């Protein structure tokens, strides 16, 4: 009986070509595992099972993890305010540790010797998959064909298609070159073609999948409200829904209004820069609404600390270090701050813009008596004098020292007068 390998299977050309390649180079029994994080169209194809089996796999698992993805991976990032390099909302990064976890679980169930993935040697995903696998089971072998030039000889779609045909696999894939895309519940990413030249503008008419450009969005505002409990969205426009359902509906609403289209050049973990366009319509709205509510309920020092840790959290997730004590520790801090993030946020969406339309919370720290320009009973304007004297004491002392030094310098260098 041959050893088993678990193949992270998408149903696409790359991972389908891996099935005969693994049998040819390793002789393993191939168990495919397709993990649904919200890819939509790629998993609606009822021929996925047939394709995997006819290509040489013995079995195909299709795991629906959309709710787990939303609750246990997306929401910790939303609550942390995790944004990589000011713009990227971590759509691909958040999904990879969950995929790694499920691959390990299937490997244990099947008593498999190895896990194989199709990530290239240039990208971030190889790191995210493999760090996750190592953290969960250090004894499982990882096979990464793109890093094995002595065995993996295919460097183009054409070569992969010919390889499959040579092994009796007839696939419905074209020779044409298109964008490289990755989609899940949270976003869709685009790389390749004109995006490989930073000087070129993206061809949005061909590029966009979830959205329209702001120019093509309606000439009318769309009003929405989101209700949060302890940092978690519970209702959209008054309707109680699961987190995954709220994100799905926000994707549609946001996409129609041109929200969340980002064109960035980012720094990959391996050291190179890459350009991509991300569509994150629902996620952009959800994070903005969450931030809006936190403005109302968190004190300044907590917000400042959380902002710094949120940036670090984003770095951790981007680098594939989800299963680490540091991520757990930062998440524990963030969760403690979310106890008061309860309330309702209203927004207006208009041609790519999110316009605040008010927020309320029983934990609001905003006090109209304190904040208004009229004198309230909680604040005496004259108290500010002593505060400013103390708060500005270091500045005053520094200025006094500087003045004394300048005076001494002037006295030591008297100006001669003839």
Backbone torsions as a table, in degrees:
resi	resn	phi	psi	omega
1	UNK	NA	127.2	-175.4
2	UNK	-76.7	157.6	175.2
3	UNK	-68.7	157.9	-180.0
4	UNK	-107.1	148.1	171.9
5	UNK	-127.4	138.0	176.0
6	UNK	-94.3	122.2	-179.6
7	UNK	-103.8	123.1	173.0
8	UNK	-69.3	106.0	-167.2
9	UNK	-113.3	127.9	178.1
10	UNK	-104.0	-17.6	-174.8
11	UNK	92.0	-4.9	179.3
12	UNK	-82.1	-177.4	-175.9
13	UNK	-63.1	-48.3	-175.6
14	UNK	-57.6	-51.1	-174.8
15	UNK	-76.7	-24.2	174.9
16	UNK	-70.2	-39.8	176.9
17	UNK	-63.6	-26.3	-180.0
18	UNK	-68.1	-24.9	-176.7
19	UNK	-63.5	-57.1	176.9
20	UNK	-65.3	-31.2	179.9
21	UNK	-63.6	-42.6	178.8
22	UNK	-64.5	-41.2	179.5
23	UNK	-65.4	-39.4	-176.9
24	UNK	-69.6	-38.4	-173.9
25	UNK	-95.9	-22.4	-176.6
26	UNK	-124.3	-24.3	-177.6
27	UNK	72.2	16.4	-179.6
28	UNK	-76.9	155.8	165.8
29	UNK	-77.4	130.8	-174.0
30	UNK	-99.1	120.7	173.4
31	UNK	-112.6	114.2	-178.1
32	UNK	-86.7	146.0	179.4
33	UNK	-135.7	113.2	178.9
34	UNK	-107.8	119.6	-171.8
35	UNK	-108.9	115.0	-174.6
36	UNK	-87.6	102.3	174.6
37	UNK	-100.7	12.9	-179.6
38	UNK	109.9	31.0	-178.1
39	UNK	-69.1	-20.1	179.0
40	UNK	63.6	-105.0	-165.3
41	UNK	-60.6	-31.1	-176.5
42	UNK	-71.6	-18.6	179.2
43	UNK	-104.8	-1.5	178.3
44	UNK	-85.1	-9.2	179.6
45	UNK	-71.9	114.8	-177.0
46	UNK	-72.4	-2.9	179.3
47	UNK	-95.5	7.4	-179.0
48	UNK	-60.7	-46.7	179.1
49	UNK	-61.8	-46.2	-179.2
50	UNK	-61.7	-40.1	-178.8
51	UNK	-64.9	-44.3	-179.2
52	UNK	-63.6	-46.0	-177.2
53	UNK	-68.4	-44.3	-179.2
54	UNK	-66.9	-21.6	178.5
55	UNK	-83.8	-9.5	175.9
56	UNK	122.3	-1.3	177.7
57	UNK	-76.4	150.9	178.7
58	UNK	-89.0	-18.9	-173.6
59	UNK	-163.2	153.4	174.2
60	UNK	-133.6	124.7	171.1
61	UNK	-97.9	133.3	168.9
62	UNK	-119.0	111.2	-175.2
63	UNK	-105.9	125.3	176.4
64	UNK	-91.7	108.7	-177.6
65	UNK	-120.6	23.6	-173.9
66	UNK	-59.4	-46.5	-179.1
67	UNK	-68.0	-38.9	177.0
68	UNK	-64.0	-40.4	177.1
69	UNK	-60.4	-46.1	-178.1
70	UNK	-66.0	-46.7	-172.3
71	UNK	-78.2	-41.2	-169.0
72	UNK	-104.4	-10.4	-178.5
73	UNK	-124.7	-47.8	178.6
74	UNK	-67.8	-50.4	-173.6
75	UNK	-63.1	-39.5	174.7
76	UNK	-57.7	-34.8	178.7
77	UNK	-73.1	-38.6	176.6
78	UNK	-63.5	-48.0	-178.8
79	UNK	-62.9	-33.4	178.6
80	UNK	-78.1	-15.7	-173.6
81	UNK	67.7	37.9	-173.1
82	UNK	-79.4	112.8	178.1
83	UNK	-133.2	126.1	-178.4
84	UNK	-89.1	126.7	178.1
85	UNK	49.7	47.5	170.0
86	UNK	72.7	-15.1	-170.2
87	UNK	-134.0	-34.2	-170.5
88	UNK	-85.3	121.9	-176.1
89	UNK	-90.8	20.3	165.0
90	UNK	66.9	28.5	-176.7
91	UNK	-57.3	-49.4	178.1
92	UNK	-72.8	-42.0	-175.9
93	UNK	-58.8	-40.6	-177.1
94	UNK	-67.5	-31.3	-174.7
95	UNK	-79.0	-29.5	-172.1
96	UNK	-62.8	-42.2	178.8
97	UNK	-64.5	-33.6	177.2
98	UNK	-67.2	-42.1	177.3
99	UNK	-61.7	-44.3	177.9
100	UNK	-58.9	-42.7	179.2
101	UNK	-59.7	-45.2	-178.7
102	UNK	-69.3	-36.0	176.7
103	UNK	-62.0	-41.1	178.2
104	UNK	-66.5	-40.7	179.2
105	UNK	-61.8	-42.6	178.0
106	UNK	-68.6	-37.1	177.0
107	UNK	-60.4	-40.9	177.4
108	UNK	-66.7	-41.9	-178.9
109	UNK	-63.5	-39.4	-177.7
110	UNK	-91.6	-1.3	-176.8
111	UNK	55.0	46.0	-176.0
112	UNK	-83.2	152.5	-179.8
113	UNK	-84.6	-31.3	-171.1
114	UNK	-145.8	163.7	172.3
115	UNK	-124.5	135.0	179.6
116	UNK	-118.2	137.0	174.6
117	UNK	-128.9	159.7	-176.7
118	UNK	-103.7	17.4	179.9
119	UNK	-69.3	146.1	-178.9
120	UNK	-79.8	168.9	179.4
121	UNK	-81.0	-2.1	179.7
122	UNK	-99.2	-20.0	-168.8
123	UNK	-95.6	-179.4	178.8
124	UNK	-82.8	-27.8	-171.0
125	UNK	-63.5	-34.7	177.5
126	UNK	-57.4	-38.8	-179.7
127	UNK	-69.6	-45.8	-177.7
128	UNK	-64.0	-45.8	178.8
129	UNK	-60.9	-48.9	-170.5
130	UNK	-75.6	-34.0	174.7
131	UNK	-65.4	-38.1	177.1
132	UNK	-64.1	-45.1	-179.9
133	UNK	-63.9	-44.7	-179.8
134	UNK	-62.5	-37.9	-178.4
135	UNK	-69.2	-30.6	-175.6
136	UNK	-94.8	-29.4	175.4
137	UNK	-158.1	96.9	-175.9
138	UNK	-69.4	-10.4	-176.6
139	UNK	-91.7	-10.6	-179.8
140	UNK	-77.5	131.4	176.6
141	UNK	-73.7	141.1	176.9
142	UNK	-113.3	128.7	177.6
143	UNK	-109.1	120.4	-179.0
144	UNK	-123.1	87.2	-173.0
145	UNK	-54.4	-37.2	-176.8
146	UNK	-65.6	-15.3	177.0
147	UNK	-99.5	15.0	-176.8
148	UNK	-125.5	70.6	-175.1
149	UNK	-62.1	-20.1	178.3
150	UNK	-73.0	-21.4	-179.0
151	UNK	-115.0	-37.8	-178.7
152	UNK	-93.1	106.5	-172.9
153	UNK	-102.0	-3.8	-173.9
154	UNK	-91.7	128.0	-177.4
155	UNK	-125.4	13.3	179.3
156	UNK	-154.6	163.1	176.1
157	UNK	-61.0	-39.4	-179.1
158	UNK	-59.3	-44.2	-179.5
159	UNK	-67.1	-37.1	178.3
160	UNK	-66.9	-40.6	178.6
161	UNK	-64.7	-43.6	178.4
162	UNK	-64.3	-37.6	178.2
163	UNK	-62.8	-44.7	179.0
164	UNK	-63.3	-43.1	179.1
165	UNK	-61.7	-38.6	178.9
166	UNK	-65.1	-21.7	178.8
167	UNK	-103.7	19.2	173.9
168	UNK	76.5	20.5	-178.6
169	UNK	-109.1	114.0	179.1
170	UNK	-99.1	115.2	-172.8
171	UNK	-114.0	148.5	179.4
172	UNK	-85.8	44.8	-178.8
173	UNK	-111.1	139.8	-179.3
174	UNK	-89.9	162.7	177.3
175	UNK	-77.0	-18.2	-174.1
176	UNK	-62.5	150.4	179.7
177	UNK	-94.2	133.3	179.2
178	UNK	-131.2	-172.8	176.5
179	UNK	-69.6	148.4	170.3
180	UNK	-89.5	120.0	-174.2
181	UNK	-123.8	150.3	172.4
182	UNK	-136.8	122.7	-176.3
183	UNK	-124.1	144.0	168.8
184	UNK	-151.3	-171.3	-178.0
185	UNK	-54.7	-35.8	-170.9
186	UNK	-82.8	-36.2	-172.2
187	UNK	-163.8	-179.4	164.7
188	UNK	-138.0	135.4	179.1
189	UNK	-107.9	152.7	179.9
190	UNK	-133.3	132.3	173.6
191	UNK	-138.6	163.2	175.5
192	UNK	98.0	-178.7	-177.9
193	UNK	48.8	-129.2	-174.8
194	UNK	-66.5	-17.7	-179.7
195	UNK	-69.4	-16.2	177.9
196	UNK	-73.6	-8.9	175.4
197	UNK	-113.6	104.9	-178.7
198	UNK	-57.4	-23.0	-179.7
199	UNK	-75.4	-15.6	-177.5
200	UNK	-92.5	140.8	175.3
201	UNK	-75.9	140.2	177.1
202	UNK	-61.8	143.4	176.0
203	UNK	-86.3	80.8	-171.4
204	UNK	-62.6	-27.5	-180.0
205	UNK	-62.6	-35.1	178.8
206	UNK	-95.1	-22.0	-170.7
207	UNK	-80.9	-50.3	-167.7
208	UNK	-68.7	140.6	-178.8
209	UNK	-118.2	-45.7	-175.5
210	UNK	-94.8	-14.5	-166.3
211	UNK	-133.0	168.2	163.8
212	UNK	-113.9	160.3	175.9
213	UNK	-70.3	156.4	178.1
214	UNK	-54.0	-34.3	-179.3
215	UNK	-62.9	-31.1	-177.5
216	UNK	-95.4	0.4	178.7
217	UNK	-72.8	159.9	-178.3
218	UNK	-59.4	151.4	176.6
219	UNK	-86.3	38.7	-177.1
220	UNK	-149.0	139.9	179.2
221	UNK	-69.2	146.3	171.2
222	UNK	-112.2	119.5	-178.4
223	UNK	-94.2	135.2	177.8
224	UNK	-137.3	159.8	171.9
225	UNK	-135.9	141.9	177.5
226	UNK	-125.4	132.9	178.2
227	UNK	-110.9	127.8	-177.8
228	UNK	-112.8	148.2	169.4
229	UNK	-130.8	118.8	-178.6
230	UNK	51.2	42.8	175.6
231	UNK	86.4	-8.3	-175.2
232	UNK	-105.6	131.4	177.9
233	UNK	-69.8	131.6	-178.1
234	UNK	-116.4	-30.5	-177.4
235	UNK	-136.4	143.6	171.6
236	UNK	-120.5	120.0	-177.0
237	UNK	52.8	39.1	176.6
238	UNK	83.8	-7.0	-179.0
239	UNK	-94.4	124.2	-179.9
240	UNK	-75.8	126.6	-175.2
241	UNK	-143.1	161.5	170.5
242	UNK	-69.7	159.2	179.1
243	UNK	-57.4	-43.9	-178.9
244	UNK	-62.0	-37.7	179.6
245	UNK	-69.2	-38.3	176.9
246	UNK	-62.4	-43.7	179.7
247	UNK	-63.7	-42.2	179.2
248	UNK	-59.8	-45.8	-179.5
249	UNK	-68.1	-38.8	177.9
250	UNK	-67.1	-32.6	176.1
251	UNK	-59.6	-44.2	-179.9
252	UNK	-66.8	-48.4	-178.9
253	UNK	-63.8	-46.8	-179.2
254	UNK	-66.1	-40.8	179.8
255	UNK	-61.8	-39.5	179.2
256	UNK	-66.3	-22.6	-177.8
257	UNK	-106.1	12.2	175.8
258	UNK	68.4	30.3	-178.3
259	UNK	-90.6	140.0	166.8
260	UNK	81.5	27.6	175.1
261	UNK	-95.5	119.0	-175.0
262	UNK	-127.4	130.0	176.4
263	UNK	-112.1	110.9	-175.6
264	UNK	-135.2	153.4	167.0
265	UNK	-106.6	115.3	-174.1
266	UNK	-113.2	161.2	177.1
267	UNK	-95.3	111.9	176.9
268	UNK	-69.7	160.3	179.8
269	UNK	-61.3	-36.8	-175.3
270	UNK	-75.3	-5.0	171.6
271	UNK	115.0	-19.0	-178.5
272	UNK	-91.7	162.5	174.0
273	UNK	-94.3	147.3	176.0
274	UNK	-139.8	149.6	179.0
275	UNK	-108.4	137.9	177.8
276	UNK	-150.2	157.5	171.5
277	UNK	-112.9	129.2	-179.0
278	UNK	-115.6	134.7	170.0
279	UNK	-107.5	114.8	178.9
280	UNK	-135.6	64.7	-173.2
281	UNK	-65.0	-52.0	-178.7
282	UNK	-68.8	-40.4	-179.6
283	UNK	-64.3	-38.4	179.0
284	UNK	-63.3	-42.2	178.5
285	UNK	-66.3	-45.8	-176.6
286	UNK	-62.7	-42.8	-179.5
287	UNK	-68.9	-37.8	178.6
288	UNK	-66.0	-40.0	179.0
289	UNK	-66.9	-40.3	178.2
290	UNK	-63.0	-43.6	177.3
291	UNK	-61.8	-40.0	-178.9
292	UNK	-62.2	-39.3	179.4
293	UNK	-71.5	-38.8	178.8
294	UNK	-63.2	-33.5	176.4
295	UNK	-55.9	-31.4	-174.7
296	UNK	-83.5	-29.7	-167.3
297	UNK	-115.3	-15.2	-178.0
298	UNK	-100.7	140.6	176.8
299	UNK	-74.5	166.0	-172.1
300	UNK	-60.1	-48.9	-175.6
301	UNK	-66.0	-37.7	176.9
302	UNK	-64.9	-42.1	179.0
303	UNK	-63.3	-41.5	-179.7
304	UNK	-65.6	-44.0	178.8
305	UNK	-64.3	-42.9	-179.0
306	UNK	-64.7	-37.9	178.4
307	UNK	-61.3	-45.1	179.4
308	UNK	-64.9	-44.1	179.7
309	UNK	-69.4	-31.0	177.1
310	UNK	-63.7	-39.1	176.9
311	UNK	-65.2	-40.7	177.6
312	UNK	-67.6	-38.1	177.6
313	UNK	-60.6	-42.7	178.2
314	UNK	-60.6	-42.6	178.9
315	UNK	-62.1	-43.3	179.6
316	UNK	-60.5	-47.2	-178.7
317	UNK	-66.3	-43.4	-179.3
318	UNK	-60.1	-37.5	-177.1
319	UNK	-84.8	3.9	175.9
320	UNK	80.3	20.5	-176.0
321	UNK	-101.3	41.3	-177.8
322	UNK	-62.4	-45.5	-175.2
323	UNK	-87.6	62.1	-179.5
324	UNK	-132.3	154.2	177.3
325	UNK	-59.9	-33.7	-178.3
326	UNK	-66.0	-44.2	177.4
327	UNK	-60.6	-42.7	179.6
328	UNK	-63.2	-39.9	-178.3
329	UNK	-68.3	-44.3	178.6
330	UNK	-64.9	-40.7	179.4
331	UNK	-63.3	-35.9	178.0
332	UNK	-63.7	-41.0	176.0
333	UNK	-62.1	-47.7	-178.9
334	UNK	-59.4	-44.1	-178.8
335	UNK	-61.2	-33.4	178.5
336	UNK	-67.5	-30.3	179.1
337	UNK	-76.3	-20.9	-173.9
338	UNK	-80.7	-5.7	-178.6
339	UNK	-60.8	-25.0	-179.2
340	UNK	-107.2	1.6	-177.8
341	UNK	-85.6	71.4	-178.5
342	UNK	-129.6	132.9	179.3
343	UNK	154.7	-169.8	-177.6
344	UNK	-120.1	139.1	179.0
345	UNK	-122.7	134.3	176.3
346	UNK	-115.9	141.0	179.8
347	UNK	-141.9	157.6	171.0
348	UNK	-118.1	131.0	179.1
349	UNK	-104.3	129.5	-177.4
350	UNK	-152.4	109.9	173.2
351	UNK	47.6	56.5	176.7
352	UNK	85.6	-4.5	-177.8
353	UNK	-106.5	147.0	173.5
354	UNK	-115.5	115.1	-173.6
355	UNK	-109.9	124.1	179.7
356	UNK	-62.6	138.0	179.7
357	UNK	-131.3	25.0	175.3
358	UNK	109.9	150.2	176.9
359	UNK	-148.6	149.3	179.9
360	UNK	-137.0	150.1	177.2
361	UNK	-159.1	141.8	174.6
362	UNK	-67.6	-14.8	-179.6
363	UNK	-103.4	14.4	-177.8
364	UNK	-57.1	133.3	176.2
365	UNK	-95.0	0.9	178.4
366	UNK	-78.4	124.4	179.7
367	UNK	-120.9	116.1	-174.8
368	UNK	-63.0	-30.6	178.9
369	UNK	-66.5	-37.6	178.9
370	UNK	-76.3	-39.1	-170.5
371	UNK	-84.3	-21.1	-174.4
372	UNK	-73.7	161.7	179.9
373	UNK	-77.7	-14.6	175.7
374	UNK	-82.2	155.8	-178.3
375	UNK	-75.0	121.8	178.4
376	UNK	-100.8	174.3	-176.8
377	UNK	-83.0	-5.8	-179.4
378	UNK	-99.4	-4.0	-173.5
379	UNK	-144.2	127.0	176.4
380	UNK	-105.4	116.6	-175.7
381	UNK	-56.2	-31.3	-177.2
382	UNK	-68.6	-20.0	178.1
383	UNK	-63.7	-23.4	-177.4
384	UNK	-66.5	-25.1	-178.7
385	UNK	-60.2	-51.7	179.6
386	UNK	-64.2	-39.1	179.0
387	UNK	-60.6	-46.8	-178.7
388	UNK	-63.8	-38.9	177.8
389	UNK	-59.9	-44.2	180.0
390	UNK	-73.0	-44.7	-177.2
391	UNK	-64.4	-33.6	-178.6
392	UNK	-95.8	5.9	-177.4
393	UNK	-56.4	-46.4	179.0
394	UNK	-59.0	-37.8	179.5
395	UNK	-66.5	-40.0	-179.5
396	UNK	-67.2	-43.6	180.0
397	UNK	-62.7	-42.6	179.3
398	UNK	-61.0	-43.5	-179.9
399	UNK	-64.5	-37.0	179.3
400	UNK	-66.8	-43.0	178.9
401	UNK	-62.9	-44.9	-179.9
402	UNK	-60.8	-39.8	179.9
403	UNK	-66.2	-42.1	178.6
404	UNK	-63.1	-43.0	-179.5
405	UNK	-63.6	-41.3	178.9
406	UNK	-65.9	-36.5	179.1
407	UNK	-67.2	-42.8	178.9
408	UNK	-62.6	-41.8	179.9
409	UNK	-62.2	-39.1	-179.4
410	UNK	-68.8	-39.2	179.7
411	UNK	-68.2	-33.7	-178.3
412	UNK	-78.0	-14.9	179.3
413	UNK	-125.4	67.8	-177.1
414	UNK	-65.7	145.6	179.2
415	UNK	-84.0	122.0	180.0
416	UNK	-76.4	141.4	179.0
417	UNK	-120.7	120.3	178.5
418	UNK	-76.9	NA	NA
